[in-house]
Amino acid sequence: MKLYSSFSADPRMAMPYRVGIGLVIFNTHGQVWTGRRLPKWAGDRSSFVWQLPQGGIDENEPPSDAALRELYEETNIRSVEVLAELPYWTTYDLPPELVGVALKGKYRGQRQKWFAMRFWGDDSEIDIGPRRGHKAEFDRWKWRQIEEIPELIVDFKRPVYEDLVAQFGKYAVPR
């Protein structure tokens, strides 16, 4: 688990972490769901980022409930079984040039609880379009081998994704 200190000479680093969840969704072939998005901070249309579903936790919402809610909001997926929950929270810090810019300019990074889930539905269940007042998070999606995901993500999130491969890789098998 990554430990951090709130003491820093840089006032931006005294900003809080956004608390949220992350999801590693495995299909019945043992592949992992990834979505492509253009972060607001990226600037140009060539800066798309592939990532795993993630989102915030509402006040007094259990992380497991937030995981299912965010999964539905971002992908329309409901046909899942929870396989595992990391027993610890992961954190990442934004690079200095993104503190005050990314994550609505309010956070220094994220503190996340991650879940592994098995998707038992058909791909036709997946719909990444906007719904019920929520904007679309992704413009494309693709099933991938779990070993690929650390190479897809932005550098500052890579250690978290490497940890997910190590912790949840055992679920990347056909069922």
Backbone as CSV, one residue per row, in Angstrom:
resi,resn,N_x,N_y,N_z,CA_x,CA_y,CA_z,C_x,C_y,C_z
1,MET,0.850,-1.174,0.000,0.000,0.000,0.000,0.893,1.234,0.000
2,LYS,0.527,2.214,-0.795,1.292,3.451,-0.889,0.918,4.362,0.276
3,LEU,1.896,4.789,1.026,1.671,5.712,2.126,2.063,7.100,1.683
4,TYR,1.423,8.096,2.245,1.715,9.459,1.857,1.648,10.369,3.068
5,SER,2.249,11.514,2.922,2.249,12.507,3.984,1.550,13.753,3.478
6,SER,0.819,14.421,4.335,0.142,15.647,3.937,1.061,16.860,4.048
7,PHE,2.285,16.682,4.567,3.221,17.790,4.691,3.971,17.981,3.384
8,SER,3.991,19.185,2.904,4.737,19.509,1.697,4.943,21.017,1.649
9,ALA,6.074,21.431,1.102,6.321,22.853,0.923,5.444,23.413,-0.203
10,ASP,5.000,22.581,-1.103,4.147,22.991,-2.216,2.692,22.946,-1.750
11,PRO,1.989,24.091,-1.694,0.608,24.110,-1.191,-0.345,23.249,-2.025
12,ARG,-0.022,23.029,-3.306,-0.896,22.175,-4.123,-0.919,20.745,-3.590
13,MET,0.196,20.318,-2.991,0.270,18.949,-2.499,-0.489,18.782,-1.174
14,ALA,-0.943,19.887,-0.589,-1.776,19.809,0.608,-3.237,19.576,0.232
15,MET,-3.526,19.588,-1.068,-4.895,19.325,-1.529,-5.259,17.883,-1.190
16,PRO,-6.545,17.599,-1.005,-6.950,16.232,-0.674,-6.908,15.301,-1.884
17,TYR,-6.998,14.001,-1.588,-7.183,13.002,-2.627,-8.682,12.855,-2.889
18,ARG,-9.054,12.664,-4.122,-10.436,12.323,-4.462,-10.608,10.854,-4.094
19,VAL,-11.673,10.537,-3.375,-11.926,9.168,-2.952,-12.865,8.510,-3.954
20,GLY,-12.458,7.355,-4.448,-13.268,6.693,-5.463,-13.038,5.204,-5.520
21,ILE,-13.597,4.631,-6.569,-13.483,3.191,-6.808,-12.931,2.970,-8.202
22,GLY,-12.426,1.772,-8.424,-11.974,1.350,-9.741,-12.407,-0.081,-9.969
23,LEU,-12.550,-0.439,-11.238,-13.108,-1.744,-11.587,-12.271,-2.458,-12.633
24,VAL,-11.981,-3.708,-12.368,-11.356,-4.582,-13.354,-12.433,-5.598,-13.712
25,ILE,-12.982,-5.449,-14.927,-14.099,-6.288,-15.371,-13.559,-7.353,-16.317
26,PHE,-13.728,-8.615,-15.945,-13.284,-9.739,-16.759,-14.472,-10.342,-17.487
27,ASN,-14.302,-10.643,-18.765,-15.356,-11.372,-19.472,-15.138,-12.873,-19.296
28,THR,-15.972,-13.676,-19.905,-15.872,-15.129,-19.731,-14.665,-15.728,-20.456
29,HIS,-13.991,-14.914,-21.272,-12.759,-15.350,-21.943,-11.522,-14.963,-21.134
30,GLY,-11.727,-14.285,-19.996,-10.618,-13.856,-19.145,-9.995,-12.535,-19.566
31,GLN,-10.643,-11.825,-20.479,-10.145,-10.529,-20.930,-10.711,-9.410,-20.059
32,VAL,-10.040,-8.254,-20.088,-10.383,-7.109,-19.261,-10.993,-6.008,-20.124
33,TRP,-12.072,-5.385,-19.607,-12.744,-4.285,-20.303,-11.934,-3.017,-20.141
34,THR,-11.682,-2.324,-21.256,-11.022,-1.023,-21.225,-11.851,-0.031,-22.033
35,GLY,-11.826,1.222,-21.612,-12.539,2.272,-22.321,-11.584,3.389,-22.713
36,ARG,-11.885,4.022,-23.843,-11.055,5.125,-24.322,-11.753,6.445,-24.031
37,ARG,-11.006,7.365,-23.457,-11.565,8.687,-23.167,-10.554,9.772,-23.484
38,LEU,-11.060,10.957,-23.612,-10.229,12.133,-23.802,-10.344,12.966,-22.533
39,PRO,-9.337,12.901,-21.658,-9.413,13.714,-20.440,-9.472,15.199,-20.786
40,LYS,-10.197,15.955,-19.990,-10.337,17.393,-20.234,-8.979,18.088,-20.259
41,TRP,-8.032,17.580,-19.475,-6.718,18.209,-19.401,-5.832,17.859,-20.586
42,ALA,-6.236,16.880,-21.408,-5.363,16.413,-22.488,-5.197,17.438,-23.606
43,GLY,-6.232,18.222,-23.871,-6.093,19.283,-24.853,-6.427,18.925,-26.273
44,ASP,-5.674,18.032,-26.901,-5.927,17.758,-28.309,-6.513,16.363,-28.512
45,ARG,-7.096,16.152,-29.674,-7.813,14.899,-29.968,-6.878,13.700,-30.125
46,SER,-5.565,13.918,-30.103,-4.644,12.795,-30.232,-4.235,12.242,-28.863
47,SER,-4.761,12.820,-27.798,-4.345,12.446,-26.445,-5.341,11.538,-25.740
48,PHE,-5.965,10.639,-26.476,-6.899,9.714,-25.851,-6.161,8.807,-24.873
49,VAL,-6.860,8.407,-23.835,-6.309,7.538,-22.804,-7.222,6.327,-22.668
50,TRP,-6.638,5.153,-22.699,-7.398,3.934,-22.408,-7.261,3.669,-20.920
51,GLN,-8.366,3.341,-20.279,-8.321,3.087,-18.842,-9.434,2.127,-18.442
52,LEU,-9.402,1.748,-17.186,-10.441,0.921,-16.590,-11.527,1.831,-16.042
53,PRO,-12.747,1.319,-15.898,-13.815,2.145,-15.309,-13.446,2.559,-13.881
54,GLN,-13.810,3.766,-13.529,-13.565,4.271,-12.180,-14.527,5.407,-11.915
55,GLY,-14.640,5.798,-10.681,-15.524,6.912,-10.369,-15.494,7.246,-8.899
56,GLY,-16.220,8.290,-8.561,-16.259,8.772,-7.188,-17.229,7.998,-6.316
57,ILE,-17.034,8.140,-5.033,-17.934,7.556,-4.036,-18.757,8.696,-3.460
58,ASP,-20.069,8.561,-3.493,-20.947,9.577,-2.919,-20.868,9.530,-1.397
59,GLU,-21.240,10.624,-0.757,-21.214,10.698,0.703,-22.045,9.568,1.314
60,ASN,-21.473,8.864,2.279,-22.097,7.741,2.997,-22.402,6.536,2.104
61,GLU,-21.833,6.479,0.916,-22.055,5.342,0.011,-20.961,4.300,0.236
62,PRO,-21.321,3.051,0.479,-20.300,2.006,0.598,-19.554,1.850,-0.732
63,PRO,-18.246,1.597,-0.691,-17.489,1.437,-1.934,-18.074,0.380,-2.877
64,SER,-18.582,-0.729,-2.336,-19.143,-1.775,-3.199,-20.377,-1.279,-3.946
65,ASP,-21.194,-0.449,-3.299,-22.360,0.140,-3.980,-21.907,1.138,-5.046
66,ALA,-20.891,1.930,-4.716,-20.366,2.890,-5.689,-19.813,2.167,-6.910
67,ALA,-19.176,1.018,-6.690,-18.612,0.247,-7.806,-19.703,-0.178,-8.777
68,LEU,-20.791,-0.723,-8.265,-21.886,-1.163,-9.142,-22.572,0.026,-9.812
69,ARG,-22.742,1.110,-9.082,-23.368,2.307,-9.659,-22.514,2.884,-10.771
70,GLU,-21.233,3.072,-10.512,-20.339,3.641,-11.521,-20.239,2.730,-12.745
71,LEU,-20.188,1.434,-12.531,-20.126,0.502,-13.658,-21.341,0.672,-14.554
72,TYR,-22.508,0.755,-13.954,-23.726,0.937,-14.734,-23.736,2.298,-15.440
73,GLU,-23.376,3.365,-14.712,-23.391,4.703,-15.302,-22.444,4.811,-16.496
74,GLU,-21.291,4.167,-16.412,-20.282,4.310,-17.463,-20.428,3.311,-18.603
75,THR,-21.008,2.125,-18.331,-21.007,1.059,-19.340,-22.358,0.400,-19.572
76,ASN,-23.327,0.665,-18.716,-24.639,0.007,-18.750,-24.576,-1.447,-18.280
77,ILE,-23.431,-1.905,-17.821,-23.270,-3.300,-17.394,-23.931,-3.520,-16.037
78,ARG,-24.735,-4.576,-15.970,-25.350,-5.020,-14.709,-25.091,-6.496,-14.438
79,SER,-24.781,-7.257,-15.469,-24.623,-8.712,-15.344,-23.223,-9.066,-14.848
80,VAL,-22.953,-8.738,-13.585,-21.629,-8.993,-13.021,-21.719,-9.726,-11.693
81,GLU,-20.624,-10.358,-11.392,-20.416,-11.002,-10.095,-19.132,-10.411,-9.522
82,VAL,-19.167,-9.978,-8.264,-17.964,-9.458,-7.617,-17.066,-10.640,-7.274
83,LEU,-15.838,-10.593,-7.773,-14.866,-11.658,-7.527,-13.971,-11.350,-6.330
84,ALA,-13.576,-10.085,-6.230,-12.641,-9.710,-5.164,-12.632,-8.197,-4.991
85,GLU,-12.152,-7.791,-3.834,-11.939,-6.385,-3.503,-10.528,-6.280,-2.952
86,LEU,-9.742,-5.334,-3.455,-8.419,-5.151,-2.865,-8.594,-4.857,-1.382
87,PRO,-7.801,-5.465,-0.523,-7.958,-5.235,0.917,-7.376,-3.911,1.378
88,TYR,-6.863,-3.127,0.468,-6.283,-1.829,0.796,-6.692,-0.814,-0.269
89,TRP,-6.462,0.445,0.027,-6.736,1.541,-0.906,-5.456,1.853,-1.659
90,THR,-5.574,2.142,-2.946,-4.423,2.586,-3.728,-4.482,4.104,-3.844
91,THR,-3.344,4.705,-4.088,-3.312,6.144,-4.329,-2.376,6.429,-5.490
92,TYR,-2.660,7.516,-6.157,-1.701,8.067,-7.108,-1.762,9.579,-7.002
93,ASP,-0.626,10.203,-7.273,-0.515,11.654,-7.290,-0.465,12.124,-8.739
94,LEU,-1.137,13.218,-9.002,-1.038,13.848,-10.307,0.362,14.449,-10.459
95,PRO,0.864,14.515,-11.676,2.124,15.239,-11.861,1.896,16.726,-11.560
96,PRO,2.918,17.447,-11.126,2.739,18.849,-10.713,1.996,19.714,-11.729
97,GLU,2.234,19.491,-13.008,1.578,20.335,-14.019,0.073,20.092,-14.126
98,LEU,-0.432,18.994,-13.546,-1.867,18.704,-13.596,-2.592,18.990,-12.283
99,VAL,-1.835,19.225,-11.190,-2.469,19.574,-9.921,-3.125,20.946,-10.087
100,GLY,-4.391,21.032,-9.748,-5.146,22.263,-9.927,-5.795,22.358,-11.297
101,VAL,-5.545,21.357,-12.158,-6.106,21.333,-13.510,-6.998,20.101,-13.677
102,ALA,-6.409,18.918,-13.541,-7.160,17.659,-13.657,-8.001,17.452,-12.402
103,LEU,-8.916,16.512,-12.476,-9.801,16.183,-11.353,-10.538,17.422,-10.839
104,LYS,-11.034,18.201,-11.775,-11.798,19.431,-11.508,-10.983,20.474,-10.749
105,GLY,-9.666,20.295,-10.711,-8.797,21.263,-10.045,-8.860,21.234,-8.536
106,LYS,-9.539,20.232,-7.971,-9.772,20.194,-6.528,-8.884,19.206,-5.771
107,TYR,-8.212,18.297,-6.498,-7.537,17.180,-5.836,-6.102,17.029,-6.331
108,ARG,-5.278,16.453,-5.474,-3.876,16.199,-5.822,-3.686,14.852,-6.497
109,GLY,-4.711,14.008,-6.454,-4.666,12.664,-7.007,-5.893,11.912,-6.537
110,GLN,-5.812,10.598,-6.579,-6.953,9.795,-6.143,-6.540,8.706,-5.167
111,ARG,-7.456,8.411,-4.284,-7.376,7.282,-3.352,-8.537,6.377,-3.743
112,GLN,-8.220,5.140,-4.167,-9.256,4.292,-4.752,-9.301,2.900,-4.126
113,LYS,-10.514,2.394,-4.044,-10.762,0.997,-3.672,-11.089,0.276,-4.980
114,TRP,-10.376,-0.795,-5.262,-10.531,-1.524,-6.532,-11.252,-2.851,-6.332
115,PHE,-12.069,-3.179,-7.337,-12.844,-4.418,-7.345,-12.582,-5.179,-8.639
116,ALA,-12.552,-6.496,-8.528,-12.528,-7.371,-9.706,-13.930,-7.962,-9.840
117,MET,-14.449,-7.951,-11.064,-15.789,-8.481,-11.324,-15.770,-9.327,-12.589
118,ARG,-16.654,-10.301,-12.623,-16.837,-11.127,-13.828,-18.116,-10.687,-14.517
119,PHE,-17.997,-10.365,-15.798,-19.141,-9.991,-16.629,-19.696,-11.258,-17.258
120,TRP,-20.938,-11.564,-16.942,-21.586,-12.776,-17.447,-22.532,-12.484,-18.605
121,GLY,-22.725,-11.229,-18.927,-23.670,-10.867,-19.980,-23.077,-10.979,-21.374
122,ASP,-23.874,-10.557,-22.315,-23.473,-10.494,-23.718,-22.957,-9.077,-24.000
123,ASP,-22.030,-8.957,-24.943,-21.477,-7.640,-25.263,-22.548,-6.636,-25.675
124,SER,-23.691,-7.104,-26.144,-24.770,-6.187,-26.526,-25.325,-5.409,-25.327
125,GLU,-25.052,-5.875,-24.109,-25.464,-5.165,-22.891,-24.664,-3.875,-22.700
126,ILE,-23.473,-3.829,-23.245,-22.573,-2.701,-23.041,-23.005,-1.527,-23.907
127,ASP,-23.206,-0.389,-23.248,-23.601,0.847,-23.916,-22.868,1.982,-23.222
128,ILE,-21.926,2.606,-23.921,-21.117,3.660,-23.306,-21.667,5.056,-23.568
129,GLY,-22.868,5.131,-24.136,-23.483,6.435,-24.398,-23.970,7.098,-23.117
130,PRO,-24.302,8.393,-23.196,-24.801,9.104,-22.006,-26.156,8.545,-21.577
131,ARG,-26.415,8.598,-20.275,-27.712,8.133,-19.767,-28.053,8.808,-18.454
132,ARG,-29.334,9.044,-18.280,-29.882,9.572,-17.023,-29.073,10.738,-16.452
133,GLY,-28.789,11.720,-17.293,-28.093,12.905,-16.824,-26.593,12.763,-16.672
134,HIS,-26.029,11.609,-17.019,-24.584,11.403,-16.926,-23.992,11.446,-18.320
135,LYS,-22.909,12.202,-18.458,-22.252,12.286,-19.760,-21.513,10.984,-20.050
136,ALA,-21.230,10.750,-21.311,-20.449,9.576,-21.698,-19.009,9.753,-21.215
137,GLU,-18.477,8.732,-20.576,-17.084,8.765,-20.109,-16.118,8.289,-21.186
138,PHE,-16.598,7.408,-22.053,-15.750,6.776,-23.054,-16.357,6.949,-24.434
139,ASP,-15.490,6.932,-25.450,-16.008,6.983,-26.818,-15.813,5.652,-27.544
140,ARG,-15.017,4.753,-26.978,-14.801,3.398,-27.514,-14.493,2.477,-26.348
141,TRP,-14.651,1.179,-26.608,-14.259,0.201,-25.600,-13.711,-1.034,-26.292
142,LYS,-12.935,-1.826,-25.536,-12.307,-3.017,-26.105,-11.937,-3.983,-24.983
143,TRP,-12.093,-5.283,-25.249,-11.605,-6.319,-24.341,-10.120,-6.529,-24.632
144,ARG,-9.308,-6.646,-23.579,-7.855,-6.813,-23.733,-7.326,-7.855,-22.746
145,GLN,-6.115,-8.292,-23.003,-5.416,-9.154,-22.055,-4.969,-8.298,-20.873
146,ILE,-5.041,-8.840,-19.682,-4.725,-8.055,-18.485,-3.296,-7.512,-18.504
147,GLU,-2.378,-8.243,-19.101,-0.986,-7.802,-19.135,-0.807,-6.506,-19.928
148,GLU,-1.753,-6.182,-20.796,-1.657,-4.979,-21.627,-2.002,-3.696,-20.873
149,ILE,-2.791,-3.798,-19.818,-3.364,-2.576,-19.247,-2.345,-1.597,-18.655
150,PRO,-1.239,-2.032,-18.035,-0.304,-1.010,-17.530,0.319,-0.163,-18.646
151,GLU,0.444,-0.719,-19.829,1.041,0.028,-20.935,0.067,1.013,-21.568
152,LEU,-1.229,0.867,-21.290,-2.247,1.724,-21.879,-2.452,3.022,-21.107
153,ILE,-2.169,2.979,-19.827,-2.538,4.072,-18.933,-1.452,5.150,-18.901
154,VAL,-1.820,6.337,-18.480,-0.846,7.414,-18.319,0.195,7.004,-17.273
155,ASP,1.406,7.523,-17.427,2.519,7.101,-16.579,2.242,7.205,-15.086
156,PHE,1.578,8.280,-14.653,1.411,8.479,-13.214,0.436,7.484,-12.582
157,LYS,-0.356,6.761,-13.390,-1.243,5.727,-12.860,-0.673,4.319,-13.035
158,ARG,0.442,4.204,-13.733,0.986,2.884,-14.069,1.252,2.001,-12.836
159,PRO,1.842,2.502,-11.744,2.061,1.614,-10.592,0.765,0.997,-10.049
160,VAL,-0.321,1.740,-10.066,-1.612,1.190,-9.623,-2.029,0.062,-10.556
161,TYR,-1.924,0.271,-11.857,-2.334,-0.755,-12.822,-1.436,-1.990,-12.745
162,GLU,-0.157,-1.802,-12.488,0.743,-2.941,-12.302,0.341,-3.748,-11.072
163,ASP,-0.058,-3.052,-10.021,-0.540,-3.722,-8.813,-1.824,-4.504,-9.106
164,LEU,-2.717,-3.939,-9.904,-3.962,-4.628,-10.248,-3.684,-5.909,-11.016
165,VAL,-2.721,-5.867,-11.923,-2.346,-7.074,-12.668,-1.843,-8.135,-11.697
166,ALA,-1.001,-7.733,-10.765,-0.450,-8.682,-9.791,-1.524,-9.257,-8.874
167,GLN,-2.448,-8.419,-8.424,-3.460,-8.861,-7.475,-4.649,-9.590,-8.115
168,PHE,-5.062,-9.153,-9.290,-6.264,-9.708,-9.920,-5.969,-10.583,-11.135
169,GLY,-4.703,-10.764,-11.485,-4.353,-11.563,-12.663,-4.901,-12.972,-12.624
170,LYS,-5.098,-13.520,-11.446,-5.610,-14.899,-11.337,-7.019,-15.047,-11.890
171,TYR,-7.737,-13.933,-12.079,-9.105,-13.994,-12.622,-9.124,-13.901,-14.151
172,ALA,-7.953,-13.714,-14.757,-7.865,-13.570,-16.211,-7.805,-14.936,-16.893
173,VAL,-8.812,-15.743,-16.598,-8.890,-17.083,-17.185,-10.309,-17.305,-17.729
174,PRO,-10.419,-18.098,-18.786,-11.765,-18.383,-19.324,-12.632,-19.110,-18.295
175,ARG,-13.917,-18.814,-18.330,-14.900,-19.452,-17.435,-16.070,-19.957,-18.229
